[in-house]
Amino acid sequence: MRHHLVRDSEAQIMREVCRDVQTEPTLLPINENDYQRKVNTADNARLDISARGLWNSYDKLSLT
């Protein structure tokens, strides 16, 4: 199975419980000297999935 199929399936599941789900958003630029460990500092570096509200219980659910 190709990477984008797994990513898109996981993003779809996350949309049921999270808000503001995005696939492959660009990361903010950083200075590689700011971090002790190895990080991706390339221009247009991307995250696979970004979501808000994953750890907040009942954040998106309507209980009424």
N, C-alpha and C positions, 0 to 999 in steps of 0.2 A: 504494500500500500504506500502510496506516495505521501510525502511529508505534508503537503497542503491539504490533503483529504483528512488526515488525522487532526491537523490544526483547525480546520473548518468544522469538523464534527465536535471537537471539544469546545470551540467557541459557541456553537449552537446550544450545547447543553448549558454552558455558563450563562447564556442569555436568559435562561429560565429562572435563575436565582441571583444574578448580579445585574448591575446597571452599567451603562457606558462601556460595553464590551467592544473592543476594537481588535482587528487582526493586523499584524505587522505595522504598528505605529512606529514612527521614527523616534529614536531616543534623543534626549537633549545632549548637545555637545559637551564633552568634559575634557579636562586636561589630564593626561596620563600621569602627571606628577602628583595629582591629588589622591591617588589610590596606591596602597601597598601591594595589592595583588594584581594579577594580570586581568585587564578588562578590555573590551572592544572599544577603541577610540576612533575607529574609522568614520569618515563622513557617511551619512545615511545609514548608520547602524540601526538595526530594527529588532524589536522584541517580537516574539511569536504572537502572544495574546496579552492584552491589557484589559483589566476589569476592575470595577469599583464595587465595594459592598460585599465582597466575598466573605468576610469574617463577621459581618453584622447580622445577627439573627433577626429574622422577620423584617429586614430592611425594605425589601421590595414587595413582600406579600401584603395583601389587604385583608385584614382580619374582620372586616365588617360585612 
